[in-house]
């Protein structure tokens, strides 16, 4: 990176590219029309080598190429347009957000804590849906002008890279992140020295650095323990996302919660609301409690003070998915902390127990968060019901339907996930900036008016792009592994751009049931190899490093793929990330979601296909219960069975039946123009009925109006 600094210091960078390098330091570009494309067009090959990081791209591109583009009228016009929009967007004031003052202001913002954030693939500090939701939350906050800052961890090696061996067994590979090349800045104090905070863990002082990532108008502060003045084991606290053992998980969550509050204080930020996105950050409540107790407030009053500031979103309907820690771990790692709190050990432990006083119960992060939150919510209507039943013992005197856990159904940041071609077509027919007007009552009629030819050409174009991307990815993966040259070359013939394409990509948890696709292997092979009306599948996802059952599912999938490998119509893409996700949700005709009910809290991958003209086939769980309207996709399964085996049998049969009898015929039934009119009718119904609701602009407005601005009694704060 020294060469890049030399360029800046010496003024060698052409003036236009000095401005673009500044823009590259704010992830605003990543969701703007022509933002990623402008940087990519500087040098497509270097863009890939740079991991889609525009700062690294600019710092490694020969000056001769930058000088060439600096005098290219077309490139200059595009760059000037993007830079002008950047300046205008960051200076603009939202009338809706201005109405939030004085309760929420830049001086008194929402502080949003999360263990992971998926802002962009060039910042690999995410694992899956929780991070994607968090990243989309920040982008909508920027778009809407909601005063919000975010706090997370800067993982030295992020989440693992996935490699499948010759037996298709998943292996994990960790790679150091080059922090110096990221569009990220070390936070410094008024004296110009790097800002840091200190926390106590197991009688050790751990020093924590603070970095800043700019996401449009929203700052994301990332905490980092990889410092020379920490012991080696403490430098690895922020080593891996969801890596290591329970000890590692506990100290990461102490760093996020306690360190995060201390970082905000060091920055001079006094949040009006602390939003805990899942229980990983719940230790922040203890730090807020400590502040009040140290100031002399009695315990009961301090608890009420903390509760008035905190809100909590739970994403997990599975008991095993909620973090709990044995008492011995809490004793070890919080040894100094309850002394600082000046409360008894038993009082502290009871904060994290369902049943206070039960010495055999471990310490749970979700009970801790719920006890100190004025508002708790699930992430879909069904998930809210599940949570009320799951956690009713924290409110023993209330009937199940009176348990104070609500819901805010998740959405997606539409500009991030909509393909450039789809954005352009929708802008032509729905009007400019349509993504910010998804609740416009005229939207449905305008969607219906899009000509068949244009809508069908969009689907064909996006499918062709997906096929090209899949081939390139598979070719590169096979070559990197040193596969036989004929097998590497065969990647260039994978998939068919004219065939009905079905996608399934998500975290490979067992309850997500990828296995249903190959539940009846012979039948699935018949679907794929049908000479007149074939199907093809594009699959992706990582199994958790310790989930061997999910890894075995991947092996079984490989075994079933072998008979049809020569057809190239079932492809598994390794090392699933945000970039792959965009290709898939933009290019697939159909998106599958097959969770075991009621274990899908919400799910958002299926929401991402809507603006791209994709359709959903999903088990009626999570968001799809609210989304399905009879004519805008297909449900799978119509009954619940307490036996997992017979439930899987029934749901697999339902999946095969809907594919065979409804989905495939509708796709291949064409009129005289070669257009599947019935298919387009269902596409329009999907866009018309779901775009207005399943987006993070609606979601964030709901959080703001119903949660951020309201107290525990439902009244205004």
N, C-alpha and C positions, 0 to 999 in steps of 0.2 A: 504493500500500500504506500510505501515511501515515494514511489514514482508518481502516484496520484497526487500526493501532497505537493511534490515538486511542481507538478503541472499547475496546481492551483496557485501556489506561492509565486511562481514565476510569470503567471498570466499567460502561459502558453495555450491553455484551453481557449478555443474560439469563444467569443462572448456568449453566443447562443447556448453553448454547451456548459458554460458556467451556470447559467440559469437552469438548464435541464438537470444538472447535478444537484442543485438545490431542491428542485422538484422531486428528484429521486430519493431525497431524505424524508419524504412524507408519503405514506402509502395511499394517499388520496388518488394518485394516478391509477392505482390497480383496479378501480371499479368505474373508471371514466371511459366514455366512448373514445376510441383511438388512443387511450393511454398505454396499455400493454403493447399495442400494435406499433406505436411510434418508436418505442424503445427497441422492440424486436427488429424493426426494419433497419436499424443502424447496422446490425450484423446478425442475421438469423443464427448462424453457427455459434458465434460467441454468446448470443443470448441463451442458447441451450447450455453451453459450457459454464455460464455464469449462474445457472440455476434460476433464471428469470429475475435476477437481482440487477436492477438498472445501474446501481452505483458501481458494482463490480464490472458490469458491461462497459460503462464509460471509462473506468480506470484502466481497462485492459485493451480497449480498441485503439489501434494505431492512430496517431494524430493526423496522418494523411487521410484516413477515412473520415474523421470528424471534420477536417477542413473541406473535404469534398462535399459533405452534406451541408456544411455551413453556407455554401453558395448555391445549393440546390433550391430553386424557388418553391417547388412543391413541398419539400421537406420543411423548409423554413415556415411556410404558411401553416402547415399542420402543427409544428412546434409552437408557433406564436398563438395559434388558436387554443391549444391545450394550456399554455402558460397564462393566457388571459382568463380562461375559465377558472383556473386554479386561484388566481388572485381575486376574482369576483366571488367565487364560492366561499372562500375563507373570510372575506370582508362582509358578505351578506348577513343580514339579520333575519331570523325567522320570526314572523309575527306570532306564530303559535308558541314558540319557545320563550319569546319575550313575556308572554302572559304568565309564565311560571314564577317570575319574580314577585315578591321578595323571598318566596319560600325556597326556590332553587335559583342560584346565581353562580357565575364563574368563581366567586369567592366562597360560596357554600354549595358545592356540587354534590352529585351522587358519586360515591366511591364504589366502583364495581370490582369485586375480587373474584378471581377464577384461577384454577390451577393450570389452565391451558387456554391459549388464544390462537385460532387459525385466522390470521389476517391475510396471509399470502404464503405460497409455497416457499418463498425465499427466506422466510422466518420460521424455521421448523420447530416450533415450541408447542405443538398440538399432537393429539393422537386420533381424535375422532369427533363424534357429534357434539360433545360438550364444548370443545374448542371452537368448532365451526359456529355454533350458536353464539358463543361469546364474541367471536370476531364480527359476526353479522350485527350483533347488538351495538358494538362500538361504531360501526359504519353508519347505522341508522341514527345513532346519537349525533354523529357529525352532520349528516344530511339534514336532520331536523333542528339542529342547534340546541339540543338538550345539554345543559351543563353537566358533564360527566367526565370523570377520570377513571382510569383502570389500573389495577395492580395485579401482577403475576410474577412468575419466576423465569429467569434466563437460564435455560438448561444448557449445560456445556455440550451435551451430545444429543439433545432433543429426544425424540422417540426413535425406536430402532428402525433400521433399514431391513427389509424383508428379502431373504434369499431362499428359494426352494431348491433342494438338492435333487439328485437323479431319481430319488424315490418319492419326490414331491413333499418331503418333510420340510416344514418351515424352520429356518435358522435365522437368528437375529445378529445383526451387525451394527455396531455403533461407530459413528464418525464424529470427530470434533467439528463443532461449528466455528467458522472463522469470524469471530465477533468483529474484528477490525474491518471486515469487508461489508458488514451489514449496514443498512440505513438506520443506524442507532447511535445515540450519543450518551456518553458518560455524564451524569448530572454533577455539576459543580456548585459550590456554595458562593456566597457573596465575596469571599476572599479568593475565588478562583481555584480553590483546592477541591479535589473530588469529594463529593458528599457521601457519607456512609453512616450506618447506624450499627449498634451492637446489641446482641441478644445473648442470653445465658442459656446454654443447653448442657445438662449433665455436669454442672459446675465448671463448664468451659465458656470462655467469652468468644463468641463467634461474630466476626465483622462482616457486614453486608454492604456491598456496593449497590448503587442505584443507577439504572440506565433508563433512557427515555426513547420510546418509539412514538412517532407522531402518526396518527390515523385520522387524516383530515383535521378536524378541529379538536379531536380527542387525544390527550396524551395517555400513553400506556407506559407505566413505570414497572420495570422488571428488576427483581432482586437477584443478586449474584454473590455467592460465597467463595468463588474461585479466586482467592487472594493469597498473596505470599505470606501475609501475617496471620493466616488461619492454619490450624493443624491440617495435615493431609486429608484425614477423614472428613473434616468439616468443609474442605474445598469441594468435596464431592456431594455435599448436600444438594446442590443444584446441578448435579451431574446428569442424571437421566430422568426423563418424564416417566412416571409410573414404573420405575426400575427399582431393583434392590428388594430388601425385605421390609418387615413391619417397622424396624428401627428407622430405616431410611424414610419411609412414608411419614412417620411421626415427626421427624425433625424437619422434613420439607414443609409440613403443614404448620409447625411452629414458626418456621421462617416466614411463610406466606402471611399467616395471621398476625402474629406479634410483630415481626419485622415490618410487615406492610403498614401497620398503624404507625409505627415509629418513623418509617420513611416519610409518610404523609406529614407527620408533625415536623420533621426536619425540613421538609419542603415548604412549610408554612401553610399547609392546606387544612382547612377545618370543614370536613364534609357535613352536609345536612343529613345525609342518609348513607349507611353502609349496606351495600347489597352483596350478600354471600351467594355466589353462583355455585351451588352444591356445597357439601359440608367441609370440603378441604380447607376452607379459610376460617372455620368457626372459632379458632383460637383468637381471632381478632376481638371477640366479645370479652375474653378474659383481660386483654390489654386495655380495652375501654373501661372495664370494671376496675382494674388496678389504678387507672388514672383518677377515677372518682374516689376510691378508697384512700389513696395517697393524699388527696385534697381534703380529707376529713369527713366525707359523706358516709353516713351509716350504710351497712350492707343492703338493707331493703331498699333504701332510696337510690343507692348506686345501681342496683339491678334494674329498677324502674327507669333510671336515666339511660342505661345502655339499651334497654328494650325499646325505648322511644326512638332510638336512632337506627335500629337494625331491621333489615328484611332478609328473607331467606327463600331461595328457590331450590327445591329438590327435584332431581331428574331421574331418580332411581326407584323403580317399583319392586326391586328384588332385594330381599333382606341382606343377602350376602354382598350386595353392592355398596352397602353403607359402611364406611370405615369405623372399625372399633379397635381399641388398643387395650391390651392386658394391663391390669393395675400395676404390675411390676415395671412395665415400660413407662407408664406415667410417673411412677415413683422415681425412676432413673432420670428421665429427661426433663421433668418439670420440678426437679428437686429444689431448686432455688425459687421457683416461681410462686408457690403458694405461700412461702415466707414473705415475698414481696407483696403479695395480696393481703397478708395479715389475716387470712382465714384458715380454718382447719383443713387438714388433708381430706377429711371425710366430706366436708362441705364442697370442696372442689370436685372430688370424684362424683358426688351426687349430681352435679350439674350435667354430667354426661351419661347418666343412667336413666333407663326407663323407670326403674323401680328404686327410688332413693333408699339407701340403707341396705340394699342387697350386696353384701360383700363379695359375692361370687360373680356379679355382673361386670363385664368390662366397661371401659369408658368409650362412649359413642359420640362421634362428631355430629350426627344428625340430632340426637336429643339436646346436645349443647347448643346447637344453632337454634332449634325450635324454642328452647327455654328463654333465649335472649333475643328473640325476634318478635317485633310487634305484628309482623305479617309473614305467613308461610304459604307458599303456593306450589302446586304441581304444574306440569307443562302441557296438559290437555284436560279436557273435561273428564274423561275416563280416569286419567291419572290422579286427578283430584279426589275422585271417589275411592280409588285404591289407597291413596295416602291416608284418607280419613279412617279407613278400616285398619290400615297397618299401624298407625300411630295413635289410636284412640286411647291407649292406656296412659298417655301423657295428660289426658283430660278425662280422668275417671268419672267425674260427676256429670259429664255431658253424654247425651245420646250420640250414636255414630254420625247422624246427619247434622249434628250441631258442633262437631269438632271443627275448630277454626282454621281449616286448611282450604284455601280456595284454589283457583287455577288461572293461569294465563297461557293460552295455547301458543306454542312456539310458531315462529314464522321464519322466513329466509329473506336475506337482503337481495332483492330482485336484481338490481344492477350487477351484482357480483356474479350471479349464476346464469344470467341470460346471455346467449351467444350474440356476438356483434351483428350477425345477419338477422337474428330474431329481433334485436333491439331496433335495428333500422326499419324492418318491416312494420313493427308495431308503432314506431314513431310516425311513419308515413300515414297510418290509418287511425291511430289514437291521439296523435298530436305530439309536439315536442314535450320533453320532460314527463312523458306518460308514467314513468316509474314512480314519480312523486304524487300522482293523482289516481292511485289505484282504487280509491273509494268514489271516484267520479260516477254519478248515476248514469251518465251517457256511455260509459265504457262497454257494457254488454252489447248495446246496439252497434257500436263501432266494430267490435270483434266479429259480430255476425256479418258485417258488411265486407270483410276482407275477402277478395275474390278467391275462389277455389284454386285457381291455377297458381296464385302467389303462395297460398298456404301450403299446398302440396310441394311446390318447388322448394320452399323453405325446409320441409322435412327431408326431402331428398338431398339437399345440399348439406344439411347438418349430419345426416347419416354418412355421406361420402367423406366428410371431414373426420368423423369418428373412425371410419375404416382406415383412412390414411394414418391417423395418429396411432391406432392400435398396431398397425403393421410396423411403423417406425419404432414404437416402444418395444415390441416383441423382437424385432431384428436386433436392436441395441442390447437387450437383455441376453439374448442367446449368444451374441458375439462376445459380450463381456465374460460370459461363463466358459468360453472356449468350446462351444458346442460344434458338432460336425458341420462343415460348410454347407452341405445340402440342407440340413435342418435350419441353419441360419437363413439361407436363401428362401426357404419355404415360408418364412414369416411374411414375405412380400406378397403372398397370395392368400393370407388369412382373411376371412369374412368376405361377404359379397355386398357391395353397396346398394343392391336392389332388393335385399332380403329383409323381411320383418326382423328387427333387432331388439332383443330383450336384455335388459341390464339388471344386475344384482350386485351392489357394491356397498359395503359397510363393514364395521368392525365384526370380525368373525366369531362372535359369541355364539355358543351352542343354541341359545334360545332364539337366535335370529333365523335358524333353520335353513341354511343354504342346502342342507341335505334333502329337503323336499324336492328340489329340482331333479335329483337323480334317485328319487325314492323307488321309481320303477324304471330301471335303466333301459330296458328294451323298448319301452314305450317312448321314452325321451329320445332315443336314437332314431325311432321312426319319425318323430316330429322333425328332427334336424335334417334327416336325409330324404324327406319327401321331395320328389323331383319337381312337383308343380307348385306346392305351397309350403316351402321350407321355413324353418325358424333358425335363428342363430343367437347365441348367447355370449355376452361379454360380462365377465365376472371379475371381481377384485375385492380385496380386504385383507387385513392382518388379524391373525389370532394373537391373543395376549400371550406373552412369552411363557406363562405358566399354565396355559389352557391346552393341555395335550389332547383333550377330546375334540376341540375345534381344529387342531392340527391334523388329527386323524380324518376329520371331515374333508379337509383339503386333499388328503391322499386318496380318499374314496372318489372324490370328484375326478382326480387324475386318471384313476382306473377306468371310469366310465367314459372319459374323453377319448381313450385310446382307439376304440373301434371307429370313431368318426374323425380322428385326427387328420386324415388325408383330405377330408372335406373342408377343414378349416373353419367350421361353424360353431365351435365352442372354444372360447379363449379365456384363459385366466391371466390377468395382468398382475405381475409382482410389484411390490413396493407401492401400494396404494397411497396417494397423497392428494392434496387439494387440486393440483394440476390435472391429474388423472380424473378426479371427480368431475371437474368441469367438462372434460371431453365426454364423459359418460352421460351425465344428465342432459347435456345439450344434444347428443347424437342418438340416443336410444329412442326407439318408438314406444317402448313399453318399459315400465319400471316395476320390479317385483319387490314386495315387502311381505315376509312370511313369518313374523314372530309368533312365539307361543303365547297365546292370550292368558292373562292381561299384562304381559311383561314388557310391552313397548310403551314407555312413558309418553312419548310423542312421536319421535322420528321426524326428520325433516328432509331426508334425501328425496323422497317422492314429491315433495313440494317444489324442488328445484327443477323438475322437468316441465312444469306447467307452462311457463312463459315460452318455453322452447317447443311447445306443441306435443310433448310426450304425454302418455296416458299411464295411469296407475292400475296395477292389479295388486290388491293388498288384503291381508287378513283385516277384519274389522276390529282394529285396536288402535290406540294412540290417536293421532290426528285424523286418521282416515274415517273414524266414526263420525267426526264432524264434517269431513270433506265430501264423503260419498253421497251423491244425490240421485242415484239411479241411472243417469244417462251420461255421467262424466268419468267413467272408469268401470272397474269390475271388482266386486268383493270375492273373497275366497273363504269358504266355510260358513256354515250357518248355525252351528251349535257348538257348545262346550262339552268336553268329555274329560272326566277326571283322570282317565288313563292316558298317559303320554303316547303310548304305542298306538292305541286305536285313534287317538286324536290326530297323530301324524298320518296314519293311513287315510283317514277321512279328508284331511286338508290337502294331502297330495292328490287324491282322486278329484277333489274339487278344483285344484289348480289345473290338472290335465284336462278336465272337462271344459273349463272355461276357455282354455287355449284352443282346444280342438273344435268346440261348437260355436264359439262366439268371436274370439279375438282373431284367429287365423282367417276364417272366412270373411270377416269384415274388412281386413286389411287388403286381401287379394281380390275383392269384388270391385271391379272397375267399370266406369261408364265408357262411352264412346271416345272420350278424351283421354282415357287411361288414368282417370282420377277415381280414388275410392271415396265417393261422396259420403257414404255412411260413416267412414272413419273420420273424415273432416268434421262431420256434424258432432261427433263425440269429442273431438279436439276442441271445437269451439265451446261446447258445453263445459269442458274442463276449465278452459281459460276464464270463461264468463262467470262461473260459479265460485272459483277458488282464488283467482288472482287478488280480488279485493280484500280477502281476509288473511290468507296464509303468507304474510309478509312481515318483516320486522318493524316497518314503520307503524303498522297497526299495533303490533305487539308492544313496542316501546311506548306508544301513546297510552296504551292500556296500563302498562307498568307505572307510567308517570302519573296518570290521573287517578288510578285506583289504589296504588301502593305507595309510590314515593311521596305523594302529597297528602296522604291520609294517615291519621293516627290509628292506634290499636282499637279505638272504639268506633271506627268508621267515619269519624268526623274529620274536618280539615285540621291540619296541624297548626 
